[in-house]
Amino acid sequence: MAHATIRDVARAANVSIATVSRALNGHGNVRANLREHVQSVATALGYVPHTGARSLSLARTNAIGVMLPDLHGEFYSEALRGIDAEASARGLQLLLSNMHGDQRGTEMLRFMRGRVDALIIMAPDTDPERLLAYLPASLPTVLISCPNVAADHPQFRIDNVAAADAMVEHLVASGRRRIVHLSGPPGNRDAEERICGYRAAMARHSLECRVLIGDFEEETGTAAAQELLAEPGRADALFAANDMMAIGALVAFQRAGLSIPGDIAVAGFDDIPLARFVTPALTTMRVGIAEIGAEAVSRAAAILGGGSDTEIRWVAPQIRARASTIRDTPDTLSDRRSN
């Protein structure tokens, strides 16, 4: 029967609609032989339960809403890879959205209500008061790298300050002194914290700071490299606030005939998969964003299961020293093989 309904199943099985619903939803108050009878009739008729109606009856959607600043690029692909793998293992579906700024983001939060059981939000550029005002109070919500908000939601925060400080220390240890930082966009939490870490390390070594404003896009890295190439007494290291900008700069330097790291060292942040496959392989800070995404799903699922979680978990990025900042040594070769 084309488009069989629950009424058709009840009529053919000679039972009530409520009995069909209980039998197909696995309720324990239905006899085993009756459940088998109803299921066989439903199968014979080609009945497919209406997902929306079933969700209403169970008060669950089996879906998690995921809101990211962007859905383009390797960083967000890695985040989604981790989220999707864990959600799939738990039988959960994903409803994805791009934040598209504060206004569109808050509209999407309203849209998510009633459609998902929990939310995972990464919003480093969003106004914290606006974010809190529109978060659905009834939905378990896991926050990743969001501005400082009251700790009544489980959160992940990246220790950007310490990580950027460590990268500058690595560059200084390799003999660099004229280190330029290419930042992310103004107002972005991660970008601003990485600037702070860069400035602190440079001040500790009595080195002059220089920050170029970027936007996390590869083209910005290319433009920054071209700006540095046109200057006398050029920088001897460029530390970009993400890998895509670093890769854009690295390629531009090479096209101009510079040796990397001989003439200039290049470092990034995030350790996206592409970082270890460019030539020379890119030194970067590993965040482990796929692992964070997977753990965010686990934390949301635990709350849905009746648990409580308001912990702020700090993520400490680890340096991956590769050939873009130091000449090949057994350690860097081993790092490339293990990554």
Phi and psi restraints in degrees (value plus and minus 20) as a CYANA .aco file:
   2 ALA   PHI     -93.1   -53.1
   2 ALA   PSI     111.7   151.7
   3 HIS   PHI      34.7    74.7
   3 HIS   PSI      27.6    67.6
   4 ALA   PHI     -82.3   -42.3
   4 ALA   PSI     122.8   162.8
   5 THR   PHI    -127.5   -87.5
   5 THR   PSI     151.7   191.7
   6 ILE   PHI     -84.7   -44.7
   6 ILE   PSI     -48.7    -8.7
   7 ARG   PHI     -85.4   -45.4
   7 ARG   PSI     -60.3   -20.3
   8 ASP   PHI     -82.1   -42.1
   8 ASP   PSI     -61.7   -21.7
   9 VAL   PHI     -84.6   -44.6
   9 VAL   PSI     -64.6   -24.6
  10 ALA   PHI     -81.0   -41.0
  10 ALA   PSI     -62.7   -22.7
  11 ARG   PHI     -84.2   -44.2
  11 ARG   PSI     -66.1   -26.1
  12 ALA   PHI     -89.0   -49.0
  12 ALA   PSI     -52.8   -12.8
  13 ALA   PHI    -106.6   -66.6
  13 ALA   PSI     -28.4    11.6
  14 ASN   PHI      40.8    80.8
  14 ASN   PSI      24.2    64.2
  15 VAL   PHI    -155.0  -115.0
  15 VAL   PSI     154.9   194.9
  16 SER   PHI     -99.7   -59.7
  16 SER   PSI     140.9   180.9
  17 ILE   PHI     -80.5   -40.5
  17 ILE   PSI     -59.0   -19.0
  18 ALA   PHI     -82.5   -42.5
  18 ALA   PSI     -58.4   -18.4
  19 THR   PHI     -86.1   -46.1
  19 THR   PSI     -60.7   -20.7
  20 VAL   PHI     -79.4   -39.4
  20 VAL   PSI     -65.8   -25.8
  21 SER   PHI     -81.3   -41.3
  21 SER   PSI     -64.9   -24.9
  22 ARG   PHI     -85.9   -45.9
  22 ARG   PSI     -59.6   -19.6
  23 ALA   PHI     -86.0   -46.0
  23 ALA   PSI     -63.8   -23.8
  24 LEU   PHI     -97.1   -57.1
  24 LEU   PSI     -41.6    -1.6
  25 ASN   PHI    -113.9   -73.9
  25 ASN   PSI     -15.6    24.4
  26 GLY   PHI      57.7    97.7
  26 GLY   PSI       1.5    41.5
  27 HIS   PHI     -84.0   -44.0
  27 HIS   PSI     125.8   165.8
  28 GLY   PHI     -99.2   -59.2
  28 GLY   PSI     -30.8     9.2
  29 ASN   PHI    -111.5   -71.5
  29 ASN   PSI       5.3    45.3
  30 VAL   PHI    -139.9   -99.9
  30 VAL   PSI     108.5   148.5
  31 ARG   PHI     -79.1   -39.1
  31 ARG   PSI     127.1   167.1
  32 ALA   PHI     -79.5   -39.5
  32 ALA   PSI     -62.3   -22.3
  33 ASN   PHI     -89.7   -49.7
  33 ASN   PSI     -52.4   -12.4
  34 LEU   PHI     -91.2   -51.2
  34 LEU   PSI     -60.2   -20.2
  35 ARG   PHI     -80.0   -40.0
  35 ARG   PSI     -65.7   -25.7
  36 GLU   PHI     -81.3   -41.3
  36 GLU   PSI     -59.4   -19.4
  37 HIS   PHI     -82.8   -42.8
  37 HIS   PSI     -67.2   -27.2
  38 VAL   PHI     -83.7   -43.7
  38 VAL   PSI     -63.7   -23.7
  39 GLN   PHI     -83.8   -43.8
  39 GLN   PSI     -58.2   -18.2
  40 SER   PHI     -88.0   -48.0
  40 SER   PSI     -58.2   -18.2
  41 VAL   PHI     -85.1   -45.1
  41 VAL   PSI     -64.5   -24.5
  42 ALA   PHI     -80.3   -40.3
  42 ALA   PSI     -61.2   -21.2
  43 THR   PHI     -85.5   -45.5
  43 THR   PSI     -63.3   -23.3
  44 ALA   PHI     -82.5   -42.5
  44 ALA   PSI     -55.2   -15.2
  45 LEU   PHI    -104.0   -64.0
  45 LEU   PSI     -30.4     9.6
  46 GLY   PHI      53.7    93.7
  46 GLY   PSI      11.0    51.0
  47 TYR   PHI     -94.8   -54.8
  47 TYR   PSI     111.4   151.4
  48 VAL   PHI    -139.4   -99.4
  48 VAL   PSI     100.5   140.5
  49 PRO   PHI     -77.7   -37.7
  49 PRO   PSI     121.9   161.9
  50 HIS   PHI     -94.8   -54.8
  50 HIS   PSI      98.0   138.0
  51 THR   PHI     -78.9   -38.9
  51 THR   PSI     -64.4   -24.4
  52 GLY   PHI     -83.8   -43.8
  52 GLY   PSI     -64.2   -24.2
  53 ALA   PHI     -85.5   -45.5
  53 ALA   PSI     -60.5   -20.5
  54 ARG   PHI     -83.9   -43.9
  54 ARG   PSI     -60.0   -20.0
  55 SER   PHI     -82.0   -42.0
  55 SER   PSI     -60.2   -20.2
  56 LEU   PHI     -84.2   -44.2
  56 LEU   PSI     -61.8   -21.8
  57 SER   PHI     -87.9   -47.9
  57 SER   PSI     -52.5   -12.5
  58 LEU   PHI    -113.0   -73.0
  58 LEU   PSI     -27.8    12.2
  59 ALA   PHI      39.4    79.4
  59 ALA   PSI       6.4    46.4
  60 ARG   PHI    -160.2  -120.2
  60 ARG   PSI     128.5   168.5
  61 THR   PHI    -126.4   -86.4
  61 THR   PSI     -35.4     4.6
  62 ASN   PHI      36.9    76.9
  62 ASN   PSI      14.4    54.4
  63 ALA   PHI    -153.3  -113.3
  63 ALA   PSI     128.3   168.3
  64 ILE   PHI    -139.5   -99.5
  64 ILE   PSI     110.8   150.8
  65 GLY   PHI    -103.7   -63.7
  65 GLY   PSI     115.0   155.0
  66 VAL   PHI    -145.4  -105.4
  66 VAL   PSI     101.6   141.6
  67 MET   PHI    -141.0  -101.0
  67 MET   PSI      98.5   138.5
  68 LEU   PHI    -140.5  -100.5
  68 LEU   PSI     138.3   178.3
  69 PRO   PHI     -80.9   -40.9
  69 PRO   PSI     -49.3    -9.3
  70 ASP   PHI    -177.3  -137.3
  70 ASP   PSI     136.5   176.5
  71 LEU   PHI    -129.9   -89.9
  71 LEU   PSI     -13.3    26.7
  72 HIS   PHI    -127.1   -87.1
  72 HIS   PSI     120.9   160.9
  73 GLY   PHI      86.9   126.9
  73 GLY   PSI     138.2   178.2
  74 GLU   PHI     -87.1   -47.1
  74 GLU   PSI     -53.1   -13.1
  75 PHE   PHI     -81.8   -41.8
  75 PHE   PSI     -69.5   -29.5
  76 TYR   PHI     -92.7   -52.7
  76 TYR   PSI     -50.1   -10.1
  77 SER   PHI     -82.5   -42.5
  77 SER   PSI     -59.7   -19.7
  78 GLU   PHI     -86.1   -46.1
  78 GLU   PSI     -61.8   -21.8
  79 ALA   PHI     -79.7   -39.7
  79 ALA   PSI     -66.1   -26.1
  80 LEU   PHI     -87.2   -47.2
  80 LEU   PSI     -53.2   -13.2
  81 ARG   PHI     -80.1   -40.1
  81 ARG   PSI     -65.8   -25.8
  82 GLY   PHI     -87.2   -47.2
  82 GLY   PSI     -62.2   -22.2
  83 ILE   PHI     -83.2   -43.2
  83 ILE   PSI     -66.8   -26.8
  84 ASP   PHI     -85.9   -45.9
  84 ASP   PSI     -60.9   -20.9
  85 ALA   PHI     -81.4   -41.4
  85 ALA   PSI     -65.5   -25.5
  86 GLU   PHI     -91.1   -51.1
  86 GLU   PSI     -59.4   -19.4
  87 ALA   PHI     -83.3   -43.3
  87 ALA   PSI     -63.5   -23.5
  88 SER   PHI     -82.3   -42.3
  88 SER   PSI     -60.8   -20.8
  89 ALA   PHI     -83.5   -43.5
  89 ALA   PSI     -45.1    -5.1
  90 ARG   PHI    -119.1   -79.1
  90 ARG   PSI     -15.7    24.3
  91 GLY   PHI      52.7    92.7
  91 GLY   PSI       7.1    47.1
  92 LEU   PHI    -125.1   -85.1
  92 LEU   PSI     127.4   167.4
  93 GLN   PHI    -118.5   -78.5
  93 GLN   PSI     141.2   181.2
  94 LEU   PHI    -136.2   -96.2
  94 LEU   PSI     120.4   160.4
  95 LEU   PHI    -137.7   -97.7
  95 LEU   PSI      90.3   130.3
  96 LEU   PHI    -119.7   -79.7
  96 LEU   PSI     127.6   167.6
  97 SER   PHI    -171.4  -131.4
  97 SER   PSI     127.9   167.9
  98 ASN   PHI    -109.4   -69.4
  98 ASN   PSI     116.2   156.2
  99 MET   PHI     -81.9   -41.9
  99 MET   PSI     -59.6   -19.6
 100 HIS   PHI      32.4    72.4
 100 HIS   PSI      18.9    58.9
 101 GLY   PHI      64.8   104.8
 101 GLY   PSI     153.3   193.3
 102 ASP   PHI     -79.2   -39.2
 102 ASP   PSI     -68.7   -28.7
 103 GLN   PHI     -83.5   -43.5
 103 GLN   PSI     -71.4   -31.4
 104 ARG   PHI     -86.5   -46.5
 104 ARG   PSI     -55.2   -15.2
 105 GLY   PHI     -82.1   -42.1
 105 GLY   PSI     -64.6   -24.6
 106 THR   PHI     -88.4   -48.4
 106 THR   PSI     -51.9   -11.9
 107 GLU   PHI     -83.5   -43.5
 107 GLU   PSI     -61.1   -21.1
 108 MET   PHI     -87.8   -47.8
 108 MET   PSI     -52.8   -12.8
 109 LEU   PHI     -81.8   -41.8
 109 LEU   PSI     -61.4   -21.4
 110 ARG   PHI     -84.4   -44.4
 110 ARG   PSI     -59.7   -19.7
 111 PHE   PHI     -83.3   -43.3
 111 PHE   PSI     -54.5   -14.5
 112 MET   PHI     -88.5   -48.5
 112 MET   PSI     -46.1    -6.1
 113 ARG   PHI     -80.0   -40.0
 113 ARG   PSI     110.3   150.3
 114 GLY   PHI      63.9   103.9
 114 GLY   PSI     -30.4     9.6
 115 ARG   PHI    -126.2   -86.2
 115 ARG   PSI     -36.9     3.1
 116 VAL   PHI    -155.8  -115.8
 116 VAL   PSI     139.2   179.2
 117 ASP   PHI    -111.6   -71.6
 117 ASP   PSI     -41.2    -1.2
 118 ALA   PHI    -177.6  -137.6
 118 ALA   PSI     144.9   184.9
 119 LEU   PHI    -146.5  -106.5
 119 LEU   PSI     124.8   164.8
 120 ILE   PHI    -142.7  -102.7
 120 ILE   PSI     101.5   141.5
 121 ILE   PHI    -145.3  -105.3
 121 ILE   PSI     107.3   147.3
 122 MET   PHI    -135.2   -95.2
 122 MET   PSI      94.0   134.0
 123 ALA   PHI    -166.3  -126.3
 123 ALA   PSI      48.1    88.1
 124 PRO   PHI     -88.5   -48.5
 124 PRO   PSI     -33.9     6.1
 125 ASP   PHI    -122.9   -82.9
 125 ASP   PSI     -22.8    17.2
 126 THR   PHI    -105.3   -65.3
 126 THR   PSI     121.4   161.4
 127 ASP   PHI     -81.4   -41.4
 127 ASP   PSI     103.7   143.7
 128 PRO   PHI     -82.8   -42.8
 128 PRO   PSI     -58.2   -18.2
 129 GLU   PHI     -84.9   -44.9
 129 GLU   PSI     -60.1   -20.1
 130 ARG   PHI     -87.2   -47.2
 130 ARG   PSI     -60.4   -20.4
 131 LEU   PHI     -81.0   -41.0
 131 LEU   PSI     -67.5   -27.5
 132 LEU   PHI     -83.5   -43.5
 132 LEU   PSI     -58.1   -18.1
 133 ALA   PHI     -84.0   -44.0
 133 ALA   PSI     -50.2   -10.2
 134 TYR   PHI    -125.5   -85.5
 134 TYR   PSI     -22.8    17.2
 135 LEU   PHI     -87.8   -47.8
 135 LEU   PSI     104.9   144.9
 136 PRO   PHI     -82.5   -42.5
 136 PRO   PSI     101.6   141.6
 137 ALA   PHI     -83.6   -43.6
 137 ALA   PSI     -48.4    -8.4
 138 SER   PHI    -104.1   -64.1
 138 SER   PSI     -30.1     9.9
 139 LEU   PHI    -120.0   -80.0
 139 LEU   PSI     107.4   147.4
 140 PRO   PHI     -78.2   -38.2
 140 PRO   PSI     109.4   149.4
 141 THR   PHI    -151.9  -111.9
 141 THR   PSI     106.0   146.0
 142 VAL   PHI    -125.4   -85.4
 142 VAL   PSI     106.1   146.1
 143 LEU   PHI    -124.1   -84.1
 143 LEU   PSI     111.8   151.8
 144 ILE   PHI    -138.7   -98.7
 144 ILE   PSI      99.5   139.5
 145 SER   PHI      32.9    72.9
 145 SER   PSI      23.3    63.3
 146 CYS   PHI    -114.2   -74.2
 146 CYS   PSI     143.1   183.1
 147 PRO   PHI     -79.2   -39.2
 147 PRO   PSI     143.9   183.9
 148 ASN   PHI     -78.0   -38.0
 148 ASN   PSI      99.1   139.1
 149 VAL   PHI    -151.7  -111.7
 149 VAL   PSI     142.7   182.7
 150 ALA   PHI     -76.0   -36.0
 150 ALA   PSI     119.2   159.2
 151 ALA   PHI    -101.9   -61.9
 151 ALA   PSI      31.3    71.3
 152 ASP   PHI    -125.1   -85.1
 152 ASP   PSI      -8.2    31.8
 153 HIS   PHI    -149.1  -109.1
 153 HIS   PSI     127.1   167.1
 154 PRO   PHI     -83.7   -43.7
 154 PRO   PSI     118.0   158.0
 155 GLN   PHI    -156.8  -116.8
 155 GLN   PSI     134.7   174.7
 156 PHE   PHI    -139.9   -99.9
 156 PHE   PSI     109.9   149.9
 157 ARG   PHI    -148.6  -108.6
 157 ARG   PSI     113.4   153.4
 158 ILE   PHI    -107.4   -67.4
 158 ILE   PSI     112.6   152.6
 159 ASP   PHI    -100.1   -60.1
 159 ASP   PSI      54.2    94.2
 160 ASN   PHI     -85.1   -45.1
 160 ASN   PSI     -56.6   -16.6
 161 VAL   PHI     -83.1   -43.1
 161 VAL   PSI     -70.9   -30.9
 162 ALA   PHI     -84.9   -44.9
 162 ALA   PSI     -56.1   -16.1
 163 ALA   PHI     -87.9   -47.9
 163 ALA   PSI     -64.4   -24.4
 164 ALA   PHI     -85.6   -45.6
 164 ALA   PSI     -58.6   -18.6
 165 ASP   PHI     -78.5   -38.5
 165 ASP   PSI     -65.4   -25.4
 166 ALA   PHI     -84.0   -44.0
 166 ALA   PSI     -56.4   -16.4
 167 MET   PHI     -86.2   -46.2
 167 MET   PSI     -60.9   -20.9
 168 VAL   PHI     -83.6   -43.6
 168 VAL   PSI     -61.3   -21.3
 169 GLU   PHI     -78.7   -38.7
 169 GLU   PSI     -61.2   -21.2
 170 HIS   PHI     -81.7   -41.7
 170 HIS   PSI     -63.7   -23.7
 171 LEU   PHI     -87.7   -47.7
 171 LEU   PSI     -60.3   -20.3
 172 VAL   PHI     -83.9   -43.9
 172 VAL   PSI     -61.7   -21.7
 173 ALA   PHI     -83.7   -43.7
 173 ALA   PSI     -45.6    -5.6
 174 SER   PHI    -109.7   -69.7
 174 SER   PSI     -11.7    28.3
 175 GLY   PHI      77.3   117.3
 175 GLY   PSI     -11.9    28.1
 176 ARG   PHI    -106.4   -66.4
 176 ARG   PSI     123.0   163.0
 177 ARG   PHI    -151.4  -111.4
 177 ARG   PSI     -50.5   -10.5
 178 ARG   PHI    -120.7   -80.7
 178 ARG   PSI      57.1    97.1
 179 ILE   PHI    -119.7   -79.7
 179 ILE   PSI      99.6   139.6
 180 VAL   PHI    -120.8   -80.8
 180 VAL   PSI     119.6   159.6
 181 HIS   PHI    -127.3   -87.3
 181 HIS   PSI     107.7   147.7
 182 LEU   PHI    -121.6   -81.6
 182 LEU   PSI      90.0   130.0
 183 SER   PHI    -109.9   -69.9
 183 SER   PSI     152.7   192.7
 184 GLY   PHI    -103.7   -63.7
 184 GLY   PSI    -193.2  -153.2
 185 PRO   PHI     -90.6   -50.6
 185 PRO   PSI     128.0   168.0
 186 PRO   PHI     -78.7   -38.7
 186 PRO   PSI     122.7   162.7
 187 GLY   PHI      69.5   109.5
 187 GLY   PSI     -28.9    11.1
 188 ASN   PHI    -108.4   -68.4
 188 ASN   PSI     104.4   144.4
 189 ARG   PHI     -75.8   -35.8
 189 ARG   PSI     -69.2   -29.2
 190 ASP   PHI     -81.0   -41.0
 190 ASP   PSI     -64.8   -24.8
 191 ALA   PHI     -81.4   -41.4
 191 ALA   PSI     -65.3   -25.3
 192 GLU   PHI     -87.6   -47.6
 192 GLU   PSI     -56.5   -16.5
 193 GLU   PHI     -90.0   -50.0
 193 GLU   PSI     -54.5   -14.5
 194 ARG   PHI     -88.6   -48.6
 194 ARG   PSI     -53.8   -13.8
 195 ILE   PHI     -82.3   -42.3
 195 ILE   PSI     -63.3   -23.3
 196 CYS   PHI     -80.2   -40.2
 196 CYS   PSI     -64.2   -24.2
 197 GLY   PHI     -84.6   -44.6
 197 GLY   PSI     -60.4   -20.4
 198 TYR   PHI     -81.2   -41.2
 198 TYR   PSI     -68.8   -28.8
 199 ARG   PHI     -83.2   -43.2
 199 ARG   PSI     -60.1   -20.1
 200 ALA   PHI     -83.0   -43.0
 200 ALA   PSI     -64.1   -24.1
 201 ALA   PHI     -88.5   -48.5
 201 ALA   PSI     -60.4   -20.4
 202 MET   PHI     -83.8   -43.8
 202 MET   PSI     -61.3   -21.3
 203 ALA   PHI     -85.0   -45.0
 203 ALA   PSI     -57.6   -17.6
 204 ARG   PHI     -81.8   -41.8
 204 ARG   PSI     -50.4   -10.4
 205 HIS   PHI    -120.1   -80.1
 205 HIS   PSI      -9.9    30.1
 206 SER   PHI      35.4    75.4
 206 SER   PSI      21.2    61.2
 207 LEU   PHI    -125.8   -85.8
 207 LEU   PSI     128.3   168.3
 208 GLU   PHI     -95.8   -55.8
 208 GLU   PSI     112.0   152.0
 209 CYS   PHI    -107.4   -67.4
 209 CYS   PSI     126.4   166.4
 210 ARG   PHI    -167.4  -127.4
 210 ARG   PSI     102.4   142.4
 211 VAL   PHI    -138.0   -98.0
 211 VAL   PSI     103.0   143.0
 212 LEU   PHI    -119.0   -79.0
 212 LEU   PSI     116.9   156.9
 213 ILE   PHI    -105.5   -65.5
 213 ILE   PSI     105.8   145.8
 214 GLY   PHI    -141.0  -101.0
 214 GLY   PSI    -187.0  -147.0
 215 ASP   PHI    -162.5  -122.5
 215 ASP   PSI      -2.3    37.7
 216 PHE   PHI      53.6    93.6
 216 PHE   PSI     -13.0    27.0
 217 GLU   PHI    -121.2   -81.2
 217 GLU   PSI     130.0   170.0
 218 GLU   PHI     -77.1   -37.1
 218 GLU   PSI     -58.9   -18.9
 219 GLU   PHI     -81.8   -41.8
 219 GLU   PSI     -52.7   -12.7
 220 THR   PHI     -86.4   -46.4
 220 THR   PSI     -56.4   -16.4
 221 GLY   PHI     -84.0   -44.0
 221 GLY   PSI     -60.9   -20.9
 222 THR   PHI     -81.1   -41.1
 222 THR   PSI     -66.2   -26.2
 223 ALA   PHI     -83.6   -43.6
 223 ALA   PSI     -59.9   -19.9
 224 ALA   PHI     -84.5   -44.5
 224 ALA   PSI     -61.0   -21.0
 225 ALA   PHI     -82.4   -42.4
 225 ALA   PSI     -62.9   -22.9
 226 GLN   PHI     -84.1   -44.1
 226 GLN   PSI     -56.1   -16.1
 227 GLU   PHI     -84.8   -44.8
 227 GLU   PSI     -63.6   -23.6
 228 LEU   PHI     -89.1   -49.1
 228 LEU   PSI     -55.4   -15.4
 229 LEU   PHI     -83.2   -43.2
 229 LEU   PSI     -48.7    -8.7
 230 ALA   PHI    -102.7   -62.7
 230 ALA   PSI     -23.7    16.3
 231 GLU   PHI    -121.7   -81.7
 231 GLU   PSI     122.5   162.5
 232 PRO   PHI     -94.4   -54.4
 232 PRO   PSI     135.2   175.2
 233 GLY   PHI      38.6    78.6
 233 GLY   PSI      27.3    67.3
 234 ARG   PHI     -82.8   -42.8
 234 ARG   PSI     142.4   182.4
 235 ALA   PHI     -79.3   -39.3
 235 ALA   PSI     133.0   173.0
 236 ASP   PHI    -125.9   -85.9
 236 ASP   PSI     -18.8    21.2
 237 ALA   PHI    -177.2  -137.2
 237 ALA   PSI     122.2   162.2
 238 LEU   PHI    -143.3  -103.3
 238 LEU   PSI      99.8   139.8
 239 PHE   PHI    -128.6   -88.6
 239 PHE   PSI      89.0   129.0
 240 ALA   PHI    -114.3   -74.3
 240 ALA   PSI     128.7   168.7
 241 ALA   PHI     -97.1   -57.1
 241 ALA   PSI     -25.7    14.3
 242 ASN   PHI    -172.7  -132.7
 242 ASN   PSI     148.8   188.8
 243 ASP   PHI     -91.4   -51.4
 243 ASP   PSI     -55.2   -15.2
 244 MET   PHI     -84.6   -44.6
 244 MET   PSI     -60.8   -20.8
 245 MET   PHI     -85.6   -45.6
 245 MET   PSI     -60.9   -20.9
 246 ALA   PHI     -81.1   -41.1
 246 ALA   PSI     -62.1   -22.1
 247 ILE   PHI     -87.2   -47.2
 247 ILE   PSI     -59.4   -19.4
 248 GLY   PHI     -79.9   -39.9
 248 GLY   PSI     -62.2   -22.2
 249 ALA   PHI     -88.6   -48.6
 249 ALA   PSI     -63.2   -23.2
 250 LEU   PHI     -76.9   -36.9
 250 LEU   PSI     -66.9   -26.9
 251 VAL   PHI     -84.7   -44.7
 251 VAL   PSI     -60.5   -20.5
 252 ALA   PHI     -84.6   -44.6
 252 ALA   PSI     -61.5   -21.5
 253 PHE   PHI     -82.0   -42.0
 253 PHE   PSI     -64.0   -24.0
 254 GLN   PHI     -84.2   -44.2
 254 GLN   PSI     -60.9   -20.9
 255 ARG   PHI     -84.7   -44.7
 255 ARG   PSI     -46.5    -6.5
 256 ALA   PHI    -104.1   -64.1
 256 ALA   PSI     -20.7    19.3
 257 GLY   PHI      74.6   114.6
 257 GLY   PSI     -13.3    26.7
 258 LEU   PHI    -100.0   -60.0
 258 LEU   PSI     129.2   169.2
 259 SER   PHI    -112.5   -72.5
 259 SER   PSI     113.8   153.8
 260 ILE   PHI    -138.9   -98.9
 260 ILE   PSI     100.5   140.5
 261 PRO   PHI    -117.3   -77.3
 261 PRO   PSI     -10.3    29.7
 262 GLY   PHI     -75.9   -35.9
 262 GLY   PSI     -71.6   -31.6
 263 ASP   PHI    -106.8   -66.8
 263 ASP   PSI     -57.9   -17.9
 264 ILE   PHI    -173.3  -133.3
 264 ILE   PSI     115.7   155.7
 265 ALA   PHI    -108.6   -68.6
 265 ALA   PSI     128.4   168.4
 266 VAL   PHI    -151.7  -111.7
 266 VAL   PSI     111.7   151.7
 267 ALA   PHI    -155.2  -115.2
 267 ALA   PSI     133.0   173.0
 268 GLY   PHI    -147.7  -107.7
 268 GLY   PSI    -176.8  -136.8
 269 PHE   PHI    -175.6  -135.6
 269 PHE   PSI     113.6   153.6
 270 ASP   PHI     101.2   141.2
 270 ASP   PSI     -58.5   -18.5
 271 ASP   PHI      41.0    81.0
 271 ASP   PSI      35.3    75.3
 272 ILE   PHI     -88.7   -48.7
 272 ILE   PSI     138.8   178.8
 273 PRO   PHI     -73.7   -33.7
 273 PRO   PSI     -56.5   -16.5
 274 LEU   PHI     -83.3   -43.3
 274 LEU   PSI     -44.8    -4.8
 275 ALA   PHI     -78.7   -38.7
 275 ALA   PSI     -54.8   -14.8
 276 ARG   PHI    -110.6   -70.6
 276 ARG   PSI     -22.1    17.9
 277 PHE   PHI    -127.4   -87.4
 277 PHE   PSI     -32.5     7.5
 278 VAL   PHI     -91.9   -51.9
 278 VAL   PSI     145.2   185.2
 279 THR   PHI    -143.6  -103.6
 279 THR   PSI     102.1   142.1
 280 PRO   PHI     -90.5   -50.5
 280 PRO   PSI     136.2   176.2
 281 ALA   PHI     -78.0   -38.0
 281 ALA   PSI     122.8   162.8
 282 LEU   PHI    -107.6   -67.6
 282 LEU   PSI     107.6   147.6
 283 THR   PHI     -90.7   -50.7
 283 THR   PSI     115.9   155.9
 284 THR   PHI    -178.3  -138.3
 284 THR   PSI     156.3   196.3
 285 MET   PHI    -125.5   -85.5
 285 MET   PSI     100.0   140.0
 286 ARG   PHI     -99.6   -59.6
 286 ARG   PSI     101.9   141.9
 287 VAL   PHI    -113.8   -73.8
 287 VAL   PSI     -55.6   -15.6
 288 GLY   PHI      55.7    95.7
 288 GLY   PSI      27.9    67.9
 289 ILE   PHI     -87.3   -47.3
 289 ILE   PSI     -51.6   -11.6
 290 ALA   PHI     -84.4   -44.4
 290 ALA   PSI     -61.1   -21.1
 291 GLU   PHI     -85.4   -45.4
 291 GLU   PSI     -58.7   -18.7
 292 ILE   PHI     -82.5   -42.5
 292 ILE   PSI     -64.0   -24.0
 293 GLY   PHI     -79.5   -39.5
 293 GLY   PSI     -64.4   -24.4
 294 ALA   PHI     -84.2   -44.2
 294 ALA   PSI     -62.5   -22.5
 295 GLU   PHI     -88.3   -48.3
 295 GLU   PSI     -51.6   -11.6
 296 ALA   PHI     -81.2   -41.2
 296 ALA   PSI     -61.1   -21.1
 297 VAL   PHI     -83.8   -43.8
 297 VAL   PSI     -63.1   -23.1
 298 SER   PHI     -81.0   -41.0
 298 SER   PSI     -61.0   -21.0
 299 ARG   PHI     -87.6   -47.6
 299 ARG   PSI     -60.0   -20.0
 300 ALA   PHI     -83.8   -43.8
 300 ALA   PSI     -63.0   -23.0
 301 ALA   PHI     -83.9   -43.9
 301 ALA   PSI     -56.9   -16.9
 302 ALA   PHI     -84.6   -44.6
 302 ALA   PSI     -58.4   -18.4
 303 ILE   PHI     -87.1   -47.1
 303 ILE   PSI     -61.7   -21.7
 304 LEU   PHI     -81.9   -41.9
 304 LEU   PSI     -48.2    -8.2
 305 GLY   PHI    -101.9   -61.9
 305 GLY   PSI     -16.4    23.6
 306 GLY   PHI      87.7   127.7
 306 GLY   PSI     -19.7    20.3
 307 GLY   PHI    -100.3   -60.3
 307 GLY   PSI     152.0   192.0
 308 SER   PHI    -144.5  -104.5
 308 SER   PSI     118.3   158.3
 309 ASP   PHI    -174.9  -134.9
 309 ASP   PSI      94.1   134.1
 310 THR   PHI    -147.9  -107.9
 310 THR   PSI      -2.1    37.9
 311 GLU   PHI     -93.8   -53.8
 311 GLU   PSI     121.3   161.3
 312 ILE   PHI    -116.2   -76.2
 312 ILE   PSI      95.3   135.3
 313 ARG   PHI    -121.3   -81.3
 313 ARG   PSI     100.2   140.2
 314 TRP   PHI    -107.7   -67.7
 314 TRP   PSI     112.8   152.8
 315 VAL   PHI    -123.2   -83.2
 315 VAL   PSI     103.1   143.1
 316 ALA   PHI    -122.1   -82.1
 316 ALA   PSI      81.9   121.9
 317 PRO   PHI     -80.4   -40.4
 317 PRO   PSI     129.6   169.6
 318 GLN   PHI    -136.1   -96.1
 318 GLN   PSI     117.9   157.9
 319 ILE   PHI     -91.4   -51.4
 319 ILE   PSI     119.2   159.2
 320 ARG   PHI    -137.6   -97.6
 320 ARG   PSI      75.1   115.1
 321 ALA   PHI    -100.7   -60.7
 321 ALA   PSI      98.9   138.9
 322 ARG   PHI    -149.5  -109.5
 322 ARG   PSI    -189.8  -149.8
 323 ALA   PHI     -92.8   -52.8
 323 ALA   PSI     -29.2    10.8
 324 SER   PHI     -96.8   -56.8
 324 SER   PSI     -29.6    10.4
 325 THR   PHI    -145.0  -105.0
 325 THR   PSI     -39.8     0.2
 326 ILE   PHI    -159.6  -119.6
 326 ILE   PSI     131.0   171.0
 327 ARG   PHI     -89.9   -49.9
 327 ARG   PSI     135.4   175.4
 328 ASP   PHI     -75.7   -35.7
 328 ASP   PSI     108.5   148.5
 329 THR   PHI    -153.0  -113.0
 329 THR   PSI     147.0   187.0
 330 PRO   PHI     -73.7   -33.7
 330 PRO   PSI     -56.3   -16.3
 331 ASP   PHI     -86.5   -46.5
 331 ASP   PSI     -64.8   -24.8
 332 THR   PHI     -91.3   -51.3
 332 THR   PSI     -55.2   -15.2
 333 LEU   PHI     -83.6   -43.6
 333 LEU   PSI     -60.2   -20.2
 334 SER   PHI     -85.7   -45.7
 334 SER   PSI     -58.8   -18.8
 335 ASP   PHI     -81.6   -41.6
 335 ASP   PSI     -63.4   -23.4
 336 ARG   PHI     -84.8   -44.8
 336 ARG   PSI     -56.7   -16.7
 337 ARG   PHI     -90.1   -50.1
 337 ARG   PSI     -54.6   -14.6
 338 SER   PHI    -105.5   -65.5
 338 SER   PSI     -26.1    13.9
